[in-house]
Amino acid sequence: MEGSFRSAAESYQKASDVVNAVRLYLKGEDVEEAIQLVKETRSRDGGMLVASYFAGHDDVDTALRFLLITRLHEDAVQLTFQHGLFELFATLAMAYCEKEVPSGGTPLAIAEGFVRISEFYQGHKDHLKAAKFCHLGGELDKVHRSLLRDLQLII
C-alpha cells in the first residue's frame, strides 16, 4: 500500500502539485521525501503539513523549524505559546534569521512574537527574561524599563 502512496506522490510532484505530493508522502510514511520536497520548494502549505505531522508526533522542535523555514512565522509563534517553548523559539528563530534573512534583520512576525513573549514574562514578573525578549524583538526602550523594574525589585 505504501508503494502506491509513493507512486501517486511522485505523480503529483511531477505535475508540480507540491501540497498533494507532500500529503501523500506523509500518508505513506515517506517523511524524508516530504521533508526534502518542502525544503526544496519552501512551499508554505507543504510546510504546514509537515509541521502538523511533527506536532502530531510530539516533535514540536521540528514542527517549529518547518514553520520558520516556510515563512509561517505567526503559526510558529502560536505553536510556541501553545507549548510554552519560548527559549526553543528564540534559538530557532535567531538561527533562522541568521541563515535565511539576507539583511540580517528580523521578520516582523518574529519580532512581534518576541515582544509577545516579553509581555508574557512581564506578566509573570520575570523582568530579566522580559528584557531579553524585548531586545530580540528590537524594543530597546522596553528593555531598559524591564531591567529597571528588576533592579527596583532587588533594591
C-alpha positions in Angstrom: 0.0 0.0 0.0 2.8 2.4 0.9 4.2 2.0 -2.7 1.0 3.3 -4.2 1.2 6.4 -2.0 4.7 7.0 -3.1 3.8 6.5 -6.8 0.9 8.8 -6.5 3.0 11.4 -4.6 5.7 11.2 -7.4 3.0 11.8 -10.0 1.8 14.9 -8.1 5.3 16.1 -7.7 5.9 15.8 -11.5 2.8 17.8 -12.0 4.2 20.5 -9.6 1.4 19.9 -7.1 3.6 20.1 -4.1 0.9 20.1 -1.5 -0.7 16.9 -2.6 2.7 15.3 -3.1 3.7 16.2 0.5 0.3 15.0 1.8 0.7 11.6 0.1 4.4 11.2 1.1 3.3 11.8 4.7 0.3 9.5 4.5 2.6 6.7 3.1 5.1 7.4 6.0 7.7 8.6 3.5 8.5 11.5 5.7 12.0 12.1 4.4 10.6 12.7 0.9 8.1 15.1 2.2 10.8 17.0 4.2 13.1 17.1 1.1 10.3 18.4 -1.1 9.3 21.2 1.3 13.0 22.2 1.8 13.5 22.4 -1.9 10.3 24.3 -2.7 9.7 26.3 0.5 6.0 25.6 0.0 4.1 27.3 2.8 1.2 24.8 2.6 3.6 21.9 2.4 5.5 23.3 5.3 2.2 23.5 7.3 1.5 19.8 6.5 5.0 18.7 7.6 4.8 20.9 10.8 1.4 19.4 11.6 2.7 15.9 11.1 5.6 16.5 13.5 3.5 18.4 16.1 1.1 15.4 16.0 4.0 13.1 16.7 5.1 15.3 19.7 8.1 16.7 17.9 7.4 20.4 18.3 11.1 21.3 17.7 10.9 20.0 14.1 7.4 21.5 13.7 8.7 24.9 14.6 11.7 24.6 12.2 9.3 23.9 9.3 7.0 26.7 10.2 10.0 29.1 10.2 11.7 27.9 7.0 8.4 28.1 5.1 7.9 31.6 6.5 4.8 30.7 8.6 6.1 32.9 11.4 2.7 33.7 13.0 2.0 30.0 13.2 5.4 29.4 14.8 4.6 32.0 17.5 1.2 30.4 18.1 2.7 26.9 18.4 5.4 28.4 20.8 2.7 29.8 23.1 0.6 26.5 23.0 3.6 24.6 24.3 5.4 27.3 26.3 8.6 26.7 24.4 9.9 30.3 24.4 13.6 29.6 24.7 13.3 27.0 21.9 11.5 29.5 19.7 14.2 32.1 20.4 17.0 29.7 19.5 15.3 28.5 16.3 14.1 32.0 15.2 17.6 33.5 15.7 19.2 30.7 13.8 16.6 31.1 11.0 17.2 34.9 10.8 21.0 34.5 10.6 20.7 31.9 7.8 17.6 33.0 5.9 17.3 36.8 6.2 19.8 38.5 3.9 19.8 41.8 5.7 20.4 40.1 9.0 17.2 41.6 10.3 14.2 40.0 11.9 11.0 39.5 10.0 8.1 41.5 11.6 6.1 38.5 12.7 9.1 37.0 14.5 9.9 40.4 16.2 6.3 40.7 17.3 6.5 37.1 18.6 9.5 38.1 20.7 7.6 41.1 22.1 4.6 38.9 22.9 6.9 36.5 24.8 8.4 39.5 26.6 4.9 40.6 27.6 4.2 37.1 28.9 7.3 37.3 31.1 6.5 40.8 32.3 3.1 39.5 33.4 4.9 36.8 35.4 7.3 39.4 36.9 10.3 37.8 35.3 11.8 41.1 34.1 15.2 39.7 33.0 13.6 37.3 30.6 11.2 40.1 29.5 14.1 42.3 28.8 15.8 39.6 26.8 12.8 39.1 24.5 12.2 42.8 24.2 15.8 43.1 23.0 15.3 40.2 20.5 12.2 42.0 19.3 14.0 45.3 18.8 12.1 47.1 21.6 15.1 48.6 23.2 13.1 51.2 25.3 11.2 48.4 26.8 14.4 46.5 27.6 15.5 49.4 29.8 12.2 49.6 31.6 12.2 45.9 32.3 15.7 46.0 33.6 14.9 49.0 35.8 11.9 47.1 37.2 14.1 44.2 38.0 16.6 46.5 39.7 13.8 48.0 41.8 12.8 44.6 43.0 16.4 43.8 44.1 16.8 47.1 46.0 
